[in-house]
Amino acid sequence: MKPVVAVGTQDFEKVRKNKVFYVDKTSFIKEWWENRDDVTLITRPRRFGKTLNMSMLKYFFSNRYEGRGDLFWGLSVWEDEAYRSLQGRYPVIYLSFADIKGVTFEAAKNSILQKLVRLYGMHSYIKTDRILGAEDWDYINRVRTGMPDEVAAVALNYLSDYMSRYYGQKVLIFLDEYDTPLQEAYVHGYWEELAEFIRSLFNASFKTNDYMERALLTGITRVGKESIFSDINNMEVVTATSTKYATAFGFTEEEVCMALEDFGLSSNLEKVRLWYDGFCFGGRKDIYNPWSITKYLDSGKFDTYWANTSSNNLVGELLKKSTPAVKMAMEDLLEGGQLATPLDEEVVFNLLDESNEAIWSLLLASGYLRTDRVCEDGEEPVYYLSLPNLEVMREFRKMIRRWFQNTSLRYHDFVKALLCGDVDYMNQYMNQITETVFSSFDVGKRPSQKSEPERFYHGFVLGLIVDSGIAYTVTSNRESGLGRYDVILEPHRQEDQAYVLEFKVFHPEKEKSLEDTVKAALAQIEEKNYDSVLLAKGIAKSRIRHYGFAFEGKKVLIG
């Protein structure tokens, strides 16, 4: 009989007690313990088993679960006699920031304060005169919702002190999803305030805490050191490119194969690879998305499970408002290509609006990109990034479609008009789009408008074409004839037409009107002989159509 899948269960005790489907990750306990790092931060995409692993650590180490070795019987960690004696040995402080998603700074801070107050309630056994002096009682009485920042900042530090006195042993601190409130702070515009508050809390908790044995934090992103961790020098940071804990989060191919066999689905391995494989952690390039695998095992159907588990607003908005260079790179990625870029795996949230590298860092940390290889021959490493699998590619395509939800225009109508030669409708479409959609893009908002505004329209139109599913090979910015064309659509079928697109911004010192700019774009196609790449492939001149795109701000003219 195939195992039972308990979808969404993240409590280790519940998983083991109910004997539901579980992939043994207890070797992570041994690996983390034997590395002996004071403070460890591990970043992995959402739904990659972070919370279940943290729950596992809590049940293994916490003295509140002493004698619960039954939860680990039959698992790899229990095969080692030395680790059996570690079970239930340490006082543990455990908390999660996963549900802190306030739309204002005060709401987010109050949620954190409530968690600190609740922690003190959970460990109320420390409130005895045997371990507490007058100053201790004075502080504890100040730990309540609405407490001053200076009281909150040392709450975990002081609780560590009280617990270590009570048990005669230093504590372990486990903090799950530490960066969730920070991402929300960026989205809702209170980043600086929350970063300052959390910096003080983390400094006292992890840097100057003499009562802490070790600490482990998990999250999606490695938030920039200067933002949050500027005073913490004893932290080991493990990102997607680190070799440590490479198989502790996500499923390896061996684990997936065993699961497919248990569920009678082994014949579908190749399709499972196509949909859910492709994540890379350290040197392992065979990591599967565990949430999607679990959902597939439960339903037997292929779908974008991981992409639909929580809001992708941050990623979607960043791409929608990004520079033309980012949109151009996304075009190549959606076609199965690679992006080569310098990269700092620290995500500096206050640079996301102005740094392409910061956007790629966030996408890599969030699981939307994978690292194929790193070249370290130059002054700084160059990362070669790609989309990991079909599920992620489909999510990006849906994301692009959602940009058009506030307009009455149908998504593929522009491409249909282009292929049919309906220039009037192309103009109607583009001008309506500029009014209803582009207000949230970078037209007139970003430095790109001052330098190369045509690249924005270039990237936007490419997004329409690439995602339309038409039987064409779409290329851009390639050499042909005497220059570099903007966009070429090469048909897969001999009987179809080919298309050359050129984008130009209106220059009042050169042209009197947008009509003149269109003529200049069409003339450039002829003068630079952009058709040559198509002619060389046997496509007759009579089957090549030219389009000139001219624009001034939000005004567009196509001819």
TORMI-122920 format. One record per atom (N, C-alpha, C): x, y, z; residue in three letters. Coordinates in steps of 0.05 Angstrom, whole numbers, plus 5000, padded with zeros to 4 digits. Example, Ala and Ser with C-alpha at 12.3 -4.5 7.8 and 13.67 -1.06 7.14 Angstrom:
% TORMI-122920
526448865156ALA524649105156ALA526449345156ALA525749555142SER527349795143SER525850015157SER
***
This chain:
% TORMI-122920
501749765000MET500050005000MET501850255000MET501150444983LYS502850684981LYS502450855006LYS504551015013PRO504451185037PRO502251395035PRO501451505058VAL499551725060VAL501051985059VAL500152165042VAL501352435041VAL499752625057VAL501052755077ALA499752955093ALA500653225083ALA499153345064VAL499953585051VAL500053825070VAL502353955071GLY502654195087GLY503454155116GLY503753905125THR504453855153THR507353925157THR507954115175GLN510654205180GLN511654155208GLN510054005224ASP510753935251ASP511953655251ASP514453625260PHE515853375258PHE514453155274PHE513553225299GLU512253025315GLU509752925302GLU508153095290LYS505753015276LYS506252835253LYS508352905238VAL509152735215VAL509852455224VAL511452435245ARG512452175254ARG510252015269ARG508652155284LYS506452025299LYS504451905281LYS503752055259ASN501651965241ASN502751775219ASN505451735219LYS506651545200LYS506051615171LYS506151875164VAL505651965137VAL508251975121VAL508052025095PHE510352035078PHE512452235088PHE514952145090TYR517052315100TYR519752215088TYR521252405079VAL523952355069VAL525952415092VAL527552225099ASP529252245123ASP531452455118ASP531252675134LYS533252895132LYS534752925159LYS534652715176THR535852745202THR538952745201THR540052675178SER542952705176SER543853005178SER541853185173PHE542353465177PHE543053535206PHE541853395225ILE542453435253ILE545353385259ILE546453165249LYS549253095253LYS551053295239LYS550353365214GLU552153545199GLU552253815213GLU549953925221TRP549954185234TRP551454175261TRP550953975277TRP552253955303TRP555253925301TRP556153765282GLU559053715279GLU560553945267GLU559154125253ASN560554365242ASN561254565264ASN559854565286ARG560454725310ARG560555025306ARG559055125286ASP558955415282ASP557155545303ASP558055775313ASP556555915334ASP553755985324ASP553656125302VAL551156215290VAL551056135261VAL549055995252THR548855905225THR546356025212THR546656145189LEU544356245173LEU544256075147LEU541955935143ILE541655775119ILE539355895103ILE539955965077THR537856075060THR537055865039THR534455825036ARG533355645016ARG530655765007ARG529855694982PRO527255804973PRO524955704991PRO522655834989ARG520355765004ARG519455474997ARG518255345016ARG517255075012ARG519454875005ARG521754915016PHE523954725012PHE524654565037PHE522754565057GLY523154405080GLY524554545104GLY524754805103LYS526154945124LYS524654915151LYS522054955150THR520554945175THR520454665187THR520054465170LEU520054185180LEU522754115192LEU524854195179ASN527554135190ASN527954285217ASN527054525219MET527354675244MET525754545266MET523354455259SER521654305278SER523054045287SER524353915268MET525853675274MET528053735294MET529553945290LEU531654025309LEU530554085337LEU528254215338LYS527054275364LYS526454025379LYS525153835365TYR524353585379TYR526853415386TYR528953445371PHE531353285377PHE532853405401PHE533353665402PHE535053775422PHE533653875447PHE531153955445SER529854095467SER529453905491SER530153995515ASN529753835539ASN526753825546ASN525153975533ARG522253955538ARG521153705524ARG522753575507TYR521953335493TYR523953105500TYR525053125523GLU526852915532GLU525352645533GLU526652435524GLY525452175523GLY523652125499GLY523752305479ARG522152265455ARG523852145432ARG525551965439GLY527051825419GLY525451665400GLY522851605408ASP521051455390ASP520651605364ASP520851875364LEU520452035340LEU522651985320LEU524951875329PHE527351855312PHE528051555306PHE526551375318TRP527151095313TRP526951035283TRP528850885273GLY528850815244GLY530051025226GLY530751255236LEU531951465220LEU534951465223LEU536351595204SER539251565203SER540651675228SER539651885241VAL541051995264VAL540951805287VAL538951635289TRP538651455311TRP540451215309TRP541751175286GLU543650955283GLU546251005298GLU546751255305ASP549251335319ASP548651355349ASP549951185364GLU549451175393GLU550051445407GLU552151585397ALA552851835409ALA550652045407ALA549152035385TYR546952225381TYR544452155396TYR544151905403ARG541851825420ARG542151965447ARG544551995456SER544952125483SER544552425481SER544552545457LEU544052835454LEU541152905454LEU539352715448GLN536552775446GLN535452875472GLN534053115471GLY532853225495GLY534753335515GLY537053425506ARG539153505526ARG539353805531ARG538453975513TYR538954265515TYR536354425519TYR536654645534PRO534454845533PRO534354985506PRO532055015495VAL531755115468VAL529755355467VAL530555565454ILE528755785448ILE528055755418ILE525555725412TYR524655685385TYR522455885377TYR522856025355LEU520856205345LEU520956235315LEU518756325304SER518556355275SER517456625268SER518556755247PHE517557005237PHE515856965212PHE515056725206ALA513756665180ALA511156815177ALA509756865199ASP507156995197ASP507157295202ASP509557415203ILE509657705208ILE509657845182ILE507257945174LYS506858055147LYS505258315149LYS506058485168GLY504558735172GLY504958925148GLY502959085143VAL503159285121VAL504359545131VAL504659575157THR505959815168THR508159725187THR509959915193PHE512159855212PHE511059785240PHE509059935249GLU507959885275GLU506659615277GLU505359535256ALA504059265256ALA506059045257ALA508259075241ALA510358865241ALA511758855268ALA512459095278LYS513859095304LYS512158975326LYS509659045327ASN507858945347ASN507658635346ASN507658525321SER507558235318SER510058105330SER512358235326ILE514858125338ILE514758145368ILE513758375378LEU513558405407LEU511758195419LEU509558135406GLN507657935416GLN508957665417GLN510657605397LYS512157345398LYS514057335422LYS515357555427LEU517257565450LEU515757525477LEU513457665479VAL511757635503VAL510857345506VAL510057225484ARG509056945485ARG511356755493ARG513756805483LEU516056645491LEU516456645521LEU516256885533TYR516556905562TYR514356755576TYR511956755564GLY509756595576GLY510256295574GLY511356215551MET511955925548MET514055835568MET515856005575HIS518055935593HIS517656065621HIS515156085629SER514456215655SER515556065679SER516455815675TYR517555655697TYR520155795709TYR521355975693ILE523756115703ILE523156315724ILE520556385728LYS519856605746LYS519756505775LYS522156445785THR522356365813THR524556535825THR524256585851ASP526256745865ASP528956595868ASP528856335862ARG531256175863ARG533356275843ARG532456365819ILE534356455798ILE534056755792ILE531956885800LEU531557165792LEU531957345816LEU533557565810GLY533857775830GLY531958005825GLY532258215841ALA530458445838ALA530558575811ALA532958605799GLU533258725773GLU532058545752GLU532258285755ASP531058095736ASP528058125736ASP526858135760TRP523958165762TRP523058425749TRP524658635754ASP523958895743ASP523858885712ASP525858745700TYR525858725671TYR523558555661TYR523158325673ILE520958145664ILE518258275665ILE517858445685ASN515258585687ASN514958795665ASN517158865652ARG516959055629ARG516558925603ARG516758655602VAL516458505577VAL513458465572VAL512358645556ARG509558625549ARG509158775522ARG506858725510THR506258855485THR506359165489THR507759295471GLY508159585474GLY510659655489GLY512359455496MET514859505510MET516659695494MET518359855506PRO520260025491PRO522159855475PRO523259975454ASP525159835437ASP527559725452ASP528559875472GLU530959785486GLU530359545503GLU527859515512VAL527059265526VAL526859035507VAL525659075484ALA525258865465ALA527958765454ALA529758945450ALA532358875438ALA533858665453ALA533558655479VAL535158465496VAL533358235506VAL530958215495ALA529058015506ALA530157725502ALA531157655479LEU532157385475LEU534757345490LEU536357545492ASN538857525507ASN538257465537ASN536457625548TYR535757585577TYR534357325581TYR532657245563LEU531356985566LEU533356755566LEU535356785548SER537556585547SER538956575575SER539456805587ASP540656825613ASP538956675634ASP536456735635TYR534656615655TYR534456315652TYR534256225626MET534055935621MET536655795628MET538855915621SER541455785627SER541955765657SER540955965673ARG541155945702ARG539355725712ARG536955705701TYR535055505711TYR536055225706TYR537155175681TYR537954905674TYR540954855679TYR542455065685GLY545355025688GLY546754955662GLY545555055640GLN546654985613GLN545855205593GLN547655265575LYS547155465554LYS544955365535LYS543755555522VAL541355495505VAL542055485476VAL540255345461LEU540255355432LEU538055535423LEU538555705403ILE536455875392ILE535955805363ILE533455745357PHE532555685330PHE530555895321PHE531156035299LEU529456245288LEU528856175259LEU526356115253ASP525456035226ASP524356275211ASP524956285185GLU523956495167GLU524456775178GLU526956825185TYR527657075197TYR527157315179TYR527157275152ASP527057505134ASP524257565123ASP522157405131THR519457465122THR518657755128THR518857845152PRO518058125158PRO519758335142PRO522258265136LEU523958455121LEU523058475092LEU522258255080GLN521158275053GLN518558435053GLN516858385072GLU514358545074GLU514958845078GLU517058895094ALA517759175099ALA518659315073ALA520059175056TYR520859285030TYR518359335013TYR516659145011VAL514259164994VAL512459405003VAL512259445029HIS510359645040HIS511659905048HIS514359925043GLY515660185046GLY516560265074GLY517160075091TYR518160155118TYR520759995124TYR522359945103TRP524759785106TRP526759895126TRP527360155125GLU529460265142GLU528660245171GLU526160295178GLU525260285206GLU525460005217GLU524459805202LEU524559535212LEU527359425213LEU529059495193ALA531759395193ALA533259495218ALA532759745226GLU534059845250GLU533159695275GLU530559635276PHE529459495300PHE530559215301PHE530559065279ILE531558795279ILE534558775283ILE535958975273ARG538858975277ARG539558975306ARG538159135322SER538659155351SER537958885364SER535658765356LEU534858515367LEU536858295362LEU537758275336PHE539558065328PHE542358095341PHE543258345344ASN545858395355ASN545958285384ASN543958355400ALA543858265427ALA543357965430ALA541857855410SER541157565412SER543457385403SER544957465382PHE546857285370PHE549757375372PHE550257625377LYS552957725378LYS554057735407LYS552457855424THR553357915451THR551857735471THR551257495464ASN549757315481ASN551557095493ASN552457135517ASP554256955531ASP552756705540ASP550156695538TYR548556475548TYR547556295526TYR548556335502MET547756175479MET549855975472MET549055725468GLU550955515459GLU551355545429GLU549155535414ARG549255565385ARG546555675376ARG546455775351ALA543955875340ALA543855795311ALA541355765302LEU540855705273LEU538555875264LEU538956015242LEU536856175229LEU536456065201LEU533956075192THR533356005164THR531756235152THR531856255126GLY530356455111GLY530656405081GLY529456575066ILE529656555037ILE532056705027ILE532656945038THR534757115028THR536957155049THR539257215039ARG541457305055ARG541457605055ARG540057725074VAL539758015075VAL542558145079VAL543058365064GLY545558495065GLY546658535093GLY549258465097LYS550458475123LYS550258745136LYS550658955120GLU550559225131GLU547759305140GLU545759165130SER542959225137SER542159115164SER542858855168ILE541858715191ILE544058595209ILE546158485197PHE548158335211PHE550758475214PHE550758745213SER553258895212SER555058845236SER553858775259ASP555458735284ASP555958445290ASP554958255273ILE555157975279ILE557357855262ILE559657795274ASN561957695259ASN562257395263ASN560657275280ASN560856985286ASN558856815271ASN557956915248MET555756775233MET556856635209MET556056385206GLU556656225182GLU554256245164GLU554556365140VAL552356395122VAL552456185100VAL550256035097VAL550155815077VAL547955895057VAL548855945032THR546956025011THR546755794991THR545455854968ALA544955654948ALA547655554936ALA549655714936THR552255634924THR554155504944THR553355494970SER555155384990SER554955074990SER557154944997THR557254654996THR555954535021THR555854675043LYS554654565067LYS551654515064LYS550654305075TYR547854245077TYR546554225049TYR548054145029ALA547054155002ALA544653974998ALA544453755012THR542153565008THR540253575032THR540553755050ALA538853765074ALA536053885068ALA535854045047PHE533354175040PHE532754115011PHE530354025005GLY529753924979GLY530253634977GLY529253504955PHE529653214951PHE531853164930PHE533552974935THR535552894915THR534152714895THR535452664873GLU534252484853GLU533852204864GLU535752114880GLU535551844892GLU533051834910GLU532552044926GLU530152044943GLU527652064927GLU527652214905VAL525352224887VAL524751954874VAL526851824865CYS526451564852CYS525151364872CYS526151364897MET525051184917MET522051254922MET521451504924ALA518651584929ALA516851514905ALA517751554881LEU516151474857LEU515651174857LEU517651024865GLU517250734866GLU515150664887GLU515350784910ASP513350734932ASP510550794923ASP510251004906PHE507551084898PHE506750964871PHE508450794860GLY507750664834GLY507850854810GLY509651054812LEU509851254791LEU512551264778LEU514151054780SER516851054770SER517051114740SER515051034725SER515051074696SER514951364688SER514251534707ASN514051824701ASN516551984708ASN518751854714LEU521151994723LEU522052214705LEU522152154679GLU523152364660GLU521452614660GLU518852584662LYS517052814662LYS517252954689LYS517652804711VAL518152934737VAL520653104737VAL522752994724ARG525253154721ARG524653414706ARG523253394684LEU522653634668LEU521253844684LEU519353764700TRP517653954715TRP518954054740TRP520353884756TYR521053964783TYR523953934791TYR525653834773ASP528453804779ASP529854074772ASP532454084777GLY533954314766GLY534954504787GLY534354474812PHE535354654832PHE538154574840PHE539954764845CYS542754714851CYS543454834878CYS544454664895PHE545454754921PHE548254644924PHE550154824927GLY552954744928GLY553654594903GLY554954364905GLY555654204882GLY553554024872GLY551254014886ARG549053824878ARG547253964858ARG546953834835LYS545253944813LYS542753774808LYS542153604828ASP539853424824ASP537753464846ASP537353714855ILE535553764876ILE532753834865ILE530753694875TYR527953734867TYR526453904887TYR524454044877ASN522654194894ASN520954004911ASN521253994937PRO519853794953PRO516853844955PRO515954094955TRP513154144956TRP511754044932TRP512854104908SER511554014883SER511653704881SER513853584889ILE514053294889ILE511953174907ILE511653284931THR509653174949THR506853204938THR506253444927LYS503553484915LYS503153294891LYS505153254875TYR504953064852TYR504452784862TYR505952694882LEU505552424893LEU502652394903LEU501552604915ASP498852584926ASP496752584904ASP497152744883SER495052774863SER495552604837SER498152554832GLY498752414807GLY498552594783GLY498252864787LYS497953054765LYS500253254765LYS501153334742PHE503253534739PHE501953814739PHE503053994756ASP501954264757ASP504054444770ASP503554704770THR505354904782THR504754934811THR505154724827TYR504454724855TYR506054924871TYR508754914868TRP510455084884TRP509955384878TRP509555444852ALA509155724844ALA506555834855ALA504655664862ASN502055754872ASN501755754902ASN503855694917THR503555654946THR503355914961THR504456134951SER504356384965SER504756614945SER504356854955SER504457084937SER507257124925SER507157174899ASN509657244884ASN509657544877ASN508257704893ASN508057984887ASN510758124885ASN512558064903LEU515158194904LEU516658144878LEU516857894870VAL518257824845VAL516857944821VAL514157914820GLY512658024798GLY512958324794GLY512758474816GLU512958764815GLU515858854808GLU517858714818LEU520558784811LEU521058744781LEU520158534770LEU520558484741LEU518958684725LEU516558744733LYS514858924718LYS516059204717LYS517259284739LYS518359554741LYS521359564734LYS522459334726SER525359324722SER526259464697SER528859494694THR530059624671THR529659464646THR529859584623PRO529759424598PRO531859204597PRO534159244608ALA536259034608ALA535258784622ALA533758814644VAL532658584658VAL530558444641VAL528858594628LYS526758474611LYS528058324587LYS530158434577MET531558304554MET532858044564MET533958044588ALA535157804598ALA533057594603ALA530657674613MET528557494618MET527657354592MET527657514570GLU526957394544GLU528757154537GLU531457194541ASP533356974536ASP532856744555ASP532356794580LEU531856584599LEU529456424592LEU527256554584LEU524856414576LEU525156244551LEU527256304536GLU527856144512GLU529855924518GLU530455884544GLY532255674552GLY535155764553GLY535656024551GLY538456124551GLY539556164579GLY541956274579GLN543356334604GLN543756634608GLN543956714632LEU544756994639LEU547456984653LEU549357134642ALA551957154655ALA552157424668ALA552657424694THR552657674709THR554357644735THR555657864742PRO556857874769PRO554557864789PRO555057764813LEU552857714831LEU553957724860LEU552557864877ASP553157844906ASP550657714918ASP551057484931GLU548757344942GLU547357484965GLU548557694975GLU547157854995GLU545058014980GLU542558004989VAL540458154977VAL540158424993VAL540858644979VAL540658904991VAL537959024982VAL536059015000PHE533359084991PHE533059374983PHE534559554995ASN534359834987ASN535759894961ASN536959684948LEU538059724921LEU536459584900LEU534259444907LEU532759294887LEU531559474866LEU531059724872ASP529859904852ASP531860004832ASP534459974838GLU536460094821GLU538659914812GLU538759664822SER540959484815SER539859234803SER540759174778ASN539958924765ASN541058684780ASN543558714790GLU544858494804GLU543258424829GLU542058624843ALA540458574866ALA537958404859ALA536758464836ILE534458314827ILE535158024821ILE537457984807TRP538257704802TRP538957564828TRP540057694847SER540657574873SER538157474886SER536057644886LEU533557574898LEU532257334883LEU532357334857LEU531157114841LEU532656854846LEU535256874849LEU536856634855LEU536156524882LEU536156694902ALA535456614929ALA532656504932ALA530856614916SER528056534918SER527456284902SER529356174887GLY528955924872GLY528055964844GLY527756204834TYR526856254807TYR529156224787TYR531556224796LEU533956184779LEU535755974792LEU537355854776ARG539355664786ARG542155744776ARG544155674791THR546955724782THR547955484767THR548555524741ASP549655294726ASP552655274730ASP553955494732ARG556855494738ARG557755774746ARG560155784757VAL561256044766VAL564056064754VAL564656274740CYS567356324728CYS568756534745CYS571056454757GLU572456624775GLU575156714763GLU575356724737ASP577856804724ASP578357104724ASP576257264725GLY576557554723GLY576857684750GLY576357954750GLU576558104775GLU574458024795GLU572157954786GLU569957854804GLU568657624791GLU567457444807PRO566157204796PRO563857274778PRO563557114757VAL561257144739VAL559556894741VAL556956934748TYR555056714752TYR553556664726TYR553256414718TYR551656344695TYR549056224705TYR546856374701LEU544256314713LEU542356224691LEU540456054699SER538355964681SER535855904697SER533555864683LEU531155774697LEU531355474703LEU530655384727PRO531155114735PRO529454904721PRO526954964716ASN525154754705ASN522654864692ASN520954684683LEU518554764669LEU516554914687LEU516454824712GLU514554954731GLU515255254734GLU517755314738VAL518555594741VAL518055754716VAL518755634693MET518255764667MET515355834663MET513655644670ARG510755704667ARG509855924686ARG510955934710GLU510156144728GLU510956414718GLU513356444706PHE514156694694PHE512256774672PHE511456584655ARG509656654633ARG506956754644ARG505956624665LYS503456714677LYS503856984690LYS506157034701MET506657294713MET506557514693MET507657474670ILE507557674648ILE504657724640ILE503057504638ARG500257544630ARG498757714650ARG499457674676ARG497957824697ARG498458124695ARG500558204682TRP501058494679TRP498858624662TRP497358464648PHE495258574630PHE492458544641PHE492158464666GLN489558414677GLN487858664679GLN489058894681ASN487559144685ASN486859274658ASN487259134636THR486559244610THR484559054597THR482859174580SER480859014566SER482058864542SER484558934535LEU485858804512LEU486658524518LEU486258344499ARG487058064503ARG490058044498ARG491257864513TYR494157854514TYR495557804487TYR494457624471HIS495857554446HIS494857714421HIS493057904426ASP491858044402ASP493958204387ASP495958314402PHE498058464388PHE499558294369PHE500358054377VAL501957884360VAL500357784336VAL497857734341LYS496057654318LYS495957874298LYS495658124307ALA495558354289ALA498158384274ALA500458344288LEU503058364275LEU503358164252LEU502557914257LEU502857714237LEU500857754214LEU498657884219CYS496657934198CYS497158194183CYS499058354192GLY499558604180GLY497558824186GLY496058794208ASP494058984216ASP495359204232ASP496559394218VAL497959614231VAL496159794247VAL493759834238ASP491860004252ASP491259894280ASP490759634282TYR490259514308TYR492759504325TYR495059464313MET497559474328MET497959744342MET497359954328ASN497560224339ASN495460264361ASN493060184356GLN490960204376GLN491660054401GLN492659814398TYR493359644421TYR495659774437TYR497859844424MET500159954438MET499460214452MET497960384440ASN497360634453ASN495460604477ASN493660404475GLN491860354498GLN493460224520GLN495360054513ILE497059924534ILE498760134548ILE499860324534THR501460524547THR499960684568THR497360724563GLU495760884581GLU494760714605GLU494160454601THR492960294622THR494960134637THR497260064626VAL499259894639VAL501860024645VAL502860184626PHE505560284629PHE505960484652PHE503860574664SER504160764686SER505660624709SER505560354711SER506960214732SER509560094722SER510260144698PHE512860054687PHE514860284690PHE516960274673ASP519060474677ASP519060694657ASP516760734642VAL516660954623VAL516461214639VAL518361384635GLY518361644648GLY519061644677GLY519961404688LYS520461384716LYS523361324722LYS524761214703ARG527461104709ARG529561224692ARG532161194700PRO534261294684PRO534361184656PRO533060944652SER533160824625SER531761014605SER529861174614GLN528561354595GLN530361564584GLN532361644601LYS534161854592LYS536361744574LYS536961494577SER539261384561SER538261234536SER536761014540GLU535860864517GLU532960784521GLU531060964518PRO528260904523PRO527260694504PRO528360684480GLU527360484461GLU527760194471GLU529660154489ARG530159884499ARG527859794517ARG526459984529PHE524159904545PHE521959784527PHE521259934506TYR519259834488TYR520259574474TYR522759574468HIS524059334456HIS523459094474HIS524159114500GLY523758894519GLY520758824523GLY519059024523PHE516258984526PHE515058824503PHE515658914479VAL514558774455VAL515658494453VAL518258464460LEU519358194461LEU517858014480LEU517158124503GLY515557964522GLY512957864510GLY511658034495LEU509157964482LEU509657734462LEU511757764446ILE512257574424ILE513157314435ILE515157314453VAL516357074463VAL514256894477VAL512357024491ASP510456864507ASP507956794491ASP507956854465SER505456814449SER505256524439SER507456374439GLY507356094430GLY507256064400GLY507956274385ILE507856254356ILE510156094346ILE509855994321ALA511855814309ALA514155974296ALA515456134312TYR517656294303TYR520056274322TYR522456304311THR524756344327THR525256644330THR525256734355VAL525457024360VAL528257084370VAL529657264356THR532357354365THR532357654366THR534257754382SER534458044384SER537358124389SER537958374380ASN540558494384ASN542858314373ASN542458204350ARG544458044337ARG545558184312ARG547958114304GLU549158234280GLU547858124255GLU547358294236SER546458214210SER546958444191SER548058384167GLY548758594148GLY550858784159GLY550159044161LEU552059244170LEU551559344198LEU550059204214GLY549459294241GLY548159074257GLY546759164279ARG545358984297ARG542359054296ARG540858864288TYR537958904287TYR536758894315TYR534258994318ASP532958984344ASP531558724348ASP529758644330VAL528358394333VAL527858264306VAL528258004304ILE527657854280ILE525957614288ILE523757564273LEU522057334276LEU522557154252LEU523856924256GLU524356744235GLU522356514235GLU520856474214PRO518756264214PRO519855984214PRO518455804228HIS519155524227HIS518155384202HIS516055504190ARG514955384165ARG515755564141ARG516455434120GLN517355584096GLN515255764085GLN512755704088GLU510655864075GLU509956114091GLU510956144116ASP510356374132ASP512256604127ASP511256844133GLN512957084130GLN514957114153GLN517157254147ALA519057324168ALA518657624174ALA519657714198TYR519257994206TYR521758104218TYR522258364211VAL524458514223VAL523258754236VAL523858794262LEU522759014278LEU525059204286LEU524659464283GLU526559664291GLU525159864309GLU526459934332PHE525260114351PHE526860374352PHE525460604351LYS526860864351LYS525261064368LYS526761224384VAL525561434399VAL525461684382VAL523461844385PHE523162094371PHE525262304380PHE526762414362HIS528762624367HIS527862874353HIS526863074368PRO525863314355PRO527963464339PRO530463434345GLU532563574330GLU533063434303GLU532163184300LYS532563044275LYS529963004259LYS527762974273GLU525162914259GLU523063114268GLU521163164250LYS518963344256LYS516563204269LYS516362944266SER514062804277SER514762504281SER512862364294LEU513262074297LEU513261934270LEU511762044251GLU511761924224GLU514561924212GLU516062134217ASP518862154207ASP520561944222ASP520061904247THR521561704262THR521061424252THR518561364245VAL517861104233VAL519461064207VAL519461274191LYS520861254165LYS523861204170LYS524961334190ALA527861304196ALA528361014205ALA526560904221ALA526860624230ALA526860434206ALA524960474188LEU524660294164LEU527060334146LEU528060584144ALA530360634127ALA532860494138ALA533060494164GLN535460364177GLN535460064171GLN533159944171ILE532959654164ILE534159604137ILE533459774118GLU534359744090GLU537359814088GLU538060034100GLU540860134097GLU542859944110GLU542059824132LYS543859644147LYS543659354137LYS541759314118ASN541459044106ASN540958834128ASN539058894146TYR538358694167TYR537158444156TYR536058454132ASP534858214120ASP536957994114ASP539458064114SER541457874104SER541457614118SER541057614145VAL541057364160VAL538757184152VAL536557304144LEU534257144135LEU534657054106LEU535757224089LEU536257154061LEU538256914060LEU540256924079ALA542256714079ALA541056444086ALA538756444099LYS537356194106LYS535256114086LYS535356244063GLY533556164041GLY530856284042GLY530456484058ILE527856624059ILE527756844038ILE525856824020ALA525757013998ALA525157294008ALA526257493994LYS525857774002LYS522857844003LYS521257723985SER518457783984SER516957684009SER518157514025ARG516857404049ARG517957534074ARG519357754071ILE520357894095ILE518858164098ILE517658204121ARG516158444126ARG517658614147ARG517558874144HIS518959064162HIS516959224178HIS517559264204TYR515959444221TYR517859644234TYR517059894233GLY518460104248GLY516760194272GLY517960194296PHE516560284320PHE517760554328PHE516060764330ALA516961024339ALA515461104363ALA516761234382PHE515261314406PHE516561564419PHE514861694433GLU515661934448GLU514161914475GLU515661834496GLY514261784522GLY512261564519GLY509761614524LYS507661414521LYS506261414494LYS507161594476LYS506061594449LYS507561404431LYS506061234417VAL507261024400VAL506061044372VAL507761004352LEU506860984325LEU508360754311LEU506860574299ILE508060344285ILE507360364255ILE509360314239GLY508860324210GLY510560114196GLY
***
